[in-house]
Amino acid sequence: MSTVQIAKKIELLPEMLQAQVADFVEFLLNRHFKNNPAPMEDSNLSAEQKAKLDSRYQEYMESPESVESMEALKTRLMQKYGLSTAG
């Protein structure tokens, strides 16, 4: 699927879901480019918010086994919002 096709599908989503897709894309960029960050737009985060995120990231780096797996998170959120994985 091309990026144009993906963009057209995202545009069909409600604005709130578009924001969630944008957040997930940022997550993927950060995850896959963590050693060589991809260029990102300046965020509108306050210094306090950035400090909190840095703190949480440091906690994760010190104890990565303490976090929930992506599969467990996906299952929990799918159940919470009454969604199914069939598609």
Sine and cosine of phi, psi and omega as CSV:
sin_phi,cos_phi,sin_psi,cos_psi,sin_omega,cos_omega
0.00,0.00,0.72,-0.69,-0.03,-1.00
-0.99,0.16,0.29,-0.96,0.03,-1.00
-0.91,0.42,-0.50,0.86,0.04,-1.00
-0.92,0.40,-0.68,0.73,0.03,-1.00
-0.89,0.45,-0.68,0.73,0.02,-1.00
-0.89,0.46,-0.72,0.70,0.00,-1.00
-0.86,0.50,-0.66,0.75,0.01,-1.00
-0.89,0.45,-0.63,0.77,0.02,-1.00
-0.93,0.37,-0.64,0.76,0.01,-1.00
-0.90,0.44,-0.63,0.78,0.01,-1.00
-0.88,0.47,-0.39,0.92,0.02,-1.00
-0.97,0.23,-0.30,0.95,-0.03,-1.00
-0.97,0.24,0.45,-0.89,0.13,-0.99
-0.87,0.49,0.44,-0.90,-0.08,-1.00
-0.82,0.57,-0.64,0.77,0.00,-1.00
-0.87,0.48,-0.67,0.74,0.01,-1.00
-0.95,0.32,-0.54,0.84,0.07,-1.00
-0.88,0.48,-0.63,0.77,0.04,-1.00
-0.90,0.44,-0.64,0.77,0.03,-1.00
-0.91,0.41,-0.63,0.78,0.05,-1.00
-0.90,0.45,-0.68,0.74,0.02,-1.00
-0.87,0.48,-0.68,0.74,0.04,-1.00
-0.88,0.48,-0.67,0.74,-0.02,-1.00
-0.92,0.39,-0.63,0.78,0.04,-1.00
-0.88,0.47,-0.68,0.73,0.05,-1.00
-0.87,0.50,-0.68,0.73,0.04,-1.00
-0.85,0.53,-0.74,0.67,-0.02,-1.00
-0.89,0.46,-0.67,0.74,0.04,-1.00
-0.88,0.48,-0.71,0.71,0.01,-1.00
-0.90,0.44,-0.64,0.76,-0.04,-1.00
-0.93,0.37,-0.68,0.74,-0.10,-0.99
-1.00,0.01,-0.21,0.98,0.01,-1.00
-0.85,-0.53,0.42,0.91,-0.11,-0.99
-0.89,0.47,-0.52,0.85,0.03,-1.00
-1.00,0.05,-0.29,0.96,0.02,-1.00
-0.57,-0.82,0.97,0.23,-0.17,-0.99
-0.81,0.58,0.65,-0.76,0.12,-0.99
-0.97,0.26,0.51,-0.86,0.04,-1.00
-0.88,0.48,0.70,-0.71,-0.01,-1.00
-0.78,-0.63,0.45,-0.89,0.07,-1.00
-0.93,0.37,0.45,-0.89,0.10,-1.00
-0.89,0.46,0.71,-0.70,0.00,-1.00
-1.00,0.04,0.27,-0.96,0.04,-1.00
-0.99,-0.16,0.42,0.91,-0.02,-1.00
-0.98,0.22,0.59,-0.81,0.09,-1.00
-0.97,0.23,0.23,-0.97,0.04,-1.00
-0.86,0.50,-0.61,0.79,0.02,-1.00
-0.90,0.43,-0.69,0.73,0.01,-1.00
-0.91,0.43,-0.67,0.74,0.04,-1.00
-0.89,0.46,-0.66,0.75,0.01,-1.00
-0.89,0.46,-0.66,0.75,0.01,-1.00
-0.90,0.44,-0.69,0.72,0.03,-1.00
-0.89,0.45,-0.67,0.74,0.05,-1.00
-0.87,0.49,-0.66,0.75,0.01,-1.00
-0.90,0.45,-0.70,0.71,0.00,-1.00
-0.91,0.42,-0.64,0.77,0.03,-1.00
-0.90,0.44,-0.67,0.74,0.02,-1.00
-0.89,0.46,-0.66,0.75,0.05,-1.00
-0.87,0.50,-0.67,0.74,0.03,-1.00
-0.90,0.44,-0.70,0.71,-0.03,-1.00
-0.88,0.47,-0.54,0.84,0.00,-1.00
-0.98,0.19,-0.42,0.91,-0.06,-1.00
-0.51,-0.86,0.93,0.36,-0.07,-1.00
-0.90,0.44,-0.38,0.92,0.00,-1.00
-0.96,0.27,-0.18,0.98,-0.05,-1.00
-0.99,0.11,-0.07,1.00,-0.05,-1.00
-0.99,-0.11,0.32,-0.95,0.02,-1.00
-0.98,0.20,0.66,-0.75,0.02,-1.00
-0.93,0.37,0.39,-0.92,0.03,-1.00
-0.87,0.49,-0.64,0.77,0.01,-1.00
-0.90,0.44,-0.68,0.73,0.02,-1.00
-0.91,0.42,-0.66,0.75,0.03,-1.00
-0.89,0.45,-0.72,0.69,0.01,-1.00
-0.86,0.51,-0.73,0.69,0.01,-1.00
-0.87,0.49,-0.72,0.70,-0.01,-1.00
-0.88,0.47,-0.70,0.71,-0.01,-1.00
-0.94,0.35,-0.61,0.79,0.05,-1.00
-0.88,0.47,-0.67,0.75,0.03,-1.00
-0.92,0.39,-0.69,0.72,-0.03,-1.00
-0.85,0.53,-0.67,0.74,-0.07,-1.00
-0.99,-0.16,0.16,0.99,0.08,-1.00
0.90,0.44,0.59,0.81,-0.01,-1.00
-0.98,-0.22,0.40,-0.92,0.08,-1.00
-0.90,-0.43,0.34,-0.94,-0.02,-1.00
-1.00,0.05,-0.16,0.99,0.03,-1.00
-0.94,0.34,0.68,-0.73,-0.09,-1.00
-0.49,-0.87,0.00,0.00,0.00,0.00
